[in-house]
């Protein structure tokens, strides 16, 4: 008899995992508490546009979807910084030809669901998981009419996001560690619509950033010519969501802080009023498996979005789990144990990196010293492409370097570069630096 597997959560990670597991010959049932996204606009105003990069694409390539999904994505070759006067500066993400991809969460989710269903996965929407019996491997659901059903499976995978019901069941078990940390900032989505005939009103192939030290706004391009903007702003304080009491305050704030953007946002006040203000949280837990139940993606390691790696890390989870099932000949107990041991340090590393990158994006990207530092690191990479790889490139463009290793190397590089940047004449003398000696310090 084929093993029956339940995936709780039909979002991005749950749907990609369903594709992997159906291809392995399992009977896969996916349960999602929300409506079918193909029938309703679930994500309006509630999700940050996604940046698909190498780790995520590697997983999509394995299931044969990368080429199709690339057609829906827009390449972003670097960060376009907007200062308070509207002046622009551009910082490439990596070497020539390296880029990340802006993609709509909704359209990507629909493509993954369609593929999973076409391969034989069974989806059940509007079913909220109300109980998980970890001893009997049973799930209890409530549908929108409040009907209760209970089902038993050989294996349960919790892919139900940061506020996972499956993880919630694990939290009542002995020796289960869990933490959640909210940052002081929330986010609100806004829109820059397309121009005439679907034209882009900002540079199409860039991630736009308006860094303002304690807060920032970003904009990612969409295929229809519009940009999805996200304001990351403190909940409380002098400059905060709490301080923007009425729409006249909102309008003045945007005129003062984002004068070049506000001219392109005719529906700013409507969007600001109607779109929710959402929180940002890091969640960590361990272990990720109990009996025949396993956590994956945000259910195991939710992170803030500032490295653009949440989805990519979740997709990498799917690829690594599939690899371990190959190695263990589908021994789920052995594969799950190896999975959590391997992935936990990497999940912790990308959580730290995401928090660090928020500071970089909002405080530093417009700073001349920071930009010079990046230029020197880029030059080091050009001279020694395999020895000095910038941290962002290790995380974003090299799936063969684990997050934990990238973090450790990045800490070494930071220490070395801190010393380099102490030279008071660095602005004029950087091109004559002893680059070989700098790189050699990585091996000390």
N, C-alpha and C positions, 0 to 999 in steps of 0.2 A: 504494500500500500504506500502511495506517495505521501510524504510528510506534509501536513497541513500547517501553514504558517500564517499568523495574523500580524499585520502591520497596523498599529494604531497611529493614525496621522497620514493623510493623503497629500501633504504638501510636497515640496521639492525633494527632500531627502527620502521621505517614505515612498514616493513614486519612483524615484531612481532605484531604490533598493528593491522595489517590487519587480522592476524590469530585470535586474540582476538575478533575483531568485526564481522568477518564472523561467528564465533561460537555463537555470540549473535543474529544472524539472519539478520544482515544488508547486503545490497547490497554494496559491497566495490570495488571501482575503485582506483588503485594505478598508479600514473604517475611518471615516472622517466626520467630525462633529459639525462642520459647516456645510453649507449648500454646495452643490456641484458648481465649480467656478466657470464651467462652460455655459451655465444658464443664468448667471448673475454676476455683477461686478463686485466681487468680494473685497477687492483690494483698494478701492477708491479712497484716497486720503489716508491710507493706513500702512503703507509699506514703502520702504526706501528702495529706489531703483537699485538693481543689482549689478555688481561688477564681476563678470565671469572671467577668470584667468586660468593659467596653465593647469593647476591642480584639478579644477572642476572640468576643464576640457578633456583632460586625460581620462577621467571616468566616463565622460560622455562618448569619447572615442571608443572605449571598450564595448559599449552597448550599441555602437553604430549610429549615434545621434549628433555627433559634433558638427558635421557638415551642415545638417539641416538647421541646427540651432544658430550656427554662425550667420546664416542668411537673415536671421531676425535681429542680429546684434549690430551695434555700431562700435567700431574700433575707437578707443581713446588712447592717444599716444603720449599724453602727459597731462600735467596740471596747468590750467590757465588761471593765474592769479589776478584778481581785480582789486586794486587798492581803492581807498575811499574817494579818490578823484576820478575813478573809472579807468585809470591807466593799467595796461596789461603787461604781464611778464609770463613766460612759458618755461616750465621745467619738465623735460622729458622723463618718462618713467624708467626707461632703460636704454639699451642700445637701439640703433636704427632697426626698425622692423619689429620691435617689441611693443606690445600694447595690451591693454585690458579691454573688455567688451561690455558696453552698456546694454542691458537687456531688461525687459519688463518681467517682473516676478509672475504676473498673471499669465502672460503668453507662454513663458517657459513651463509653468505648472501645467497648463493645458496640454502642451506638447508631450510632457512626460506621462500624464494620465492617459492620453490617447494611445501612446505607445505601449504602456503597461496593459491596458485593456485589450488592445489588438493582439498582444502576445498571450492573453488568457487570464490576467489578474482580474479579480472580481472586486469592484468598488461598491461600498455602501456609504452613502452620504447621510447627513442629518442624524448621525448616531453618536451620541456623547458617551464616552466611556465613564461609567460611574463606579466600577469596582474591578479590581484585578486580584484574582486568587493565585498567588505565586506558587503555592503548593500543588494546586490542581491544574494549573495553566489554563484557567478559564477567565473569560471577560464578560462583564455585564454592561449592557448598553441601554440607553434611553433614547427613543426617537422623538421627533418633534410633536407627536401626539401623546407623548408620555408613556408609550408602551415600553415595557421592560423585556429584554431578551438576554439569555445567557448562552455562551458558546465556548466549547473547549477546543484547544489546539495542541499540536505537538510543540510549537515554539511561538512565543510572542516577542515582537520587536516594538519598543516604544520609540516612535519617530514623531511624537506629538508636541514638539517644540519646547520653548523655555518653561512653560507652565504645565509640563507633562503630567497627565493623570497616571501614567505607568510609573514614572519616577515617584509620584506621590505615594503609591502603594509601597514602593521600596523604602521610603522614608520611615515607615512604621516598623521596619525590620531592624534587628540588632546590628550594631557596628556599621551603620551607614552614615557616611559623612556628607554634609550638604551645606552649601553657603550661597547666599545671593547678595550682591552689592549693586545698588542703584547709584548711578552718577548723578550729580546735581543738575545736569542738563536733560531737557527733553527735546523732542523734535516735532516739527509740523511741516507737512508737505504743502507746497505751493506750485504754481505752474507758470512757465513762460510759453505762451501758445506759439504755433507756427506763424511765420510771416505770410506774405502773399504767395499763393500757389504752393503752399507747403514748404516754403523756404525756412532755413534755420536762421534765427536772429542773432545767434552767437556762433562762434567757431564750433563746427559740428564734431570734430574728432578730438575733443578734449573734455576732461572733467574740470568744470569751472568751480573755483573757490573764491569766496569773499572772506578772507581771514580778518577777524577783528579782535584778536587776543582772547577775550573771555568768551567769545562766541563766534560762530561762522555760518555762512550759507554755502551750499554746494548746488550744482546743477548738472544733471546727466541727460544726454540727448536721447530722444525717442525717434523711431523710424518715421513718424508722421510730421517731423519738423519741430515738434514741441520739445521743451526741456522740463523734466521733473526736478523741482527745486526742493531742498530740504533745509529748513532753518534749525540749527542746533543752538539752543538758547537756555540759560539757567531758568529753573522754575521760579526761583525767588531772588530778590535783591533789587538793587537800583535799576539795572538793566536786566529785565527778566520778563517771562510770560506774565507773571503776577503783576508787574508794573504797567503792562499794556492794558489798561482798564477799559478803554473804549476805542472805537475805530479811528477817531482823530489822532489818538496817540500812536496807533499802529501805523497810520499813514506818515506821520512826522518821523517816526523811528526809521522807516524804510527810506524815506527821502534823505535823511541824514546819513544813514549807514550804507545804503546800497543804491546810490542815485542812478547809476547806469542800468541797474537791473529793474528798478521800479518803473522806468519808462516802458519796459517791455511786458509789464504784468497788469493788464487791464482788469483782471478779476482778482487782484490781490486781496482786497478787503473781503470779498465774498469767500474766497478760499480760506483766508485766515479765520473767518467766523465759523465756517461750516466744517472744516477739516479738524479732526481731533488733535489734541496735544498728547503725544505718547511718551512713555518713559523708556529709559535705556538701562539694561541690567546685564551684569555678568553672573552666570550661575555655574557652580562647580559641584561635583559630587563624586563619590566613589564608595563601593564598586559600581560598575556599570551592568553587571549581570548577577541575577539571583535565580537559582534553579534553571528553568527553561525560558527565562525572560531576560531580554537584553535591551539596553538603551543605546541610541545612536543620534548623531546630529545634535541639535540644540537641546534635546531632552537630556543629553549627557553633559553638554558643555556650551551653553549659550554665551555669546560674547557681544560686545558693542560693535557697531558696523564700521569703525574707522580705518580698518585695514582692507576692507572689502573681501574678507576671507570667511565670513560665517557660512555662506552657501558652499564655497569652495572646500572648506574643511569638512562639511557634512558630506559632500560628494566624494571626497577622499576617503572618508569613513567607509562608504559603500564599497569603494574599490579595494581597500585594505581588507575588509571583512570577506569579500569575495575571494581574494587571494588566499586568505587563511583557510577558508572552506576548501579551496583546492588542495592546500598543503595537508590538511587534516582529513581529507577524503570525506568531507561533510560530517565530521564529528563536531556537532554544534557546541558541546560542552568545552572541548579543547580549543575550538576556534574562538569562542567568546572569551575564554580566559586569556588567550594570547592577544586578542583584540584590545581588551581594556588595559593590559600591561603595556602594549606598544603605544596606544593612542593617548592615554592619560597625560604623559609628560608633554606631548605635542599640543594637546588641547590647552593645557596650562600655559604653555609658551605663547600660543597665538592670542590667548586672552590678555596676557601682559602686553604683547606687541600692539594689540588693538587700542588699548588704553593709552600707551605711549604715543601712538600715531595721532590721536586726537589732539594732544598738546602740539605736536609738530604741525598739523594742518591748520589749527586756529591761531597759533602764536608765532610760528617760525617761518612759514613758507614765503612771507613777504620780507623777511629780514635779510639784508645784504650779506651778513656774515654767514648765515645758514646757506644761502645760495652759493657762496664761494666754497664752503665746505663740501657741498654736493658736487660742485664742478671739479674739485680736487679728487674726490672719490671716484667720479666718472673717469677722470684721467688715469687714475691708478688702475681702474678696471680695463681701460683700453690698453695700457702697457702690460698688465699682468692679468689677462682675462680669466685664468683658472685659479689664480691665487688670491686676488682681491675682488670679491663679488659684493657689490653694495647690498645692504640688508634687504632693501625693498625688492631687489632683483632675486635674491635667494628665496624670499617668501612668495613672490608673485609669479616668477618666470621659471623656477627650477623645482619641479616636483620630486626630484631625486634628493633634495636636501630637506630633511625633516624639520618641522617648525622648531623643535627644541634645539637642534643643531644650529639652525639659522639664528636663533636668539642668542646662543652662547657665543657664536662667532661675531655677531653684531655687537655684543657687549665688549669684546676684545677690540673691535674696530673703533668703537666709540672712545675707548680709553686712549687709543693711539691717536685718533684725530683730535681729541681734546688737547693733547700735547702739541700737535702740529699747529693748531689754531691759536696757541698762546704766543706765537711769534708776532711781535707788534708790527712787523713789516710784511706780514703774510699777503696782504692785498697786492703788493707790487713784486714780491719775490717768489710767489708760490710755484711758478713754472720751473724754478731752479732747485726745487726741493730734492733731497736724496731719496727718490722714490723707491729704489731697490731696498734701502735700509728700512724704510717705512713698512714695506710689505714683509720683509724678513721678521719683523717684530711679531707677526701673527703666529710664528712657529716657536716663539720663546716660551 
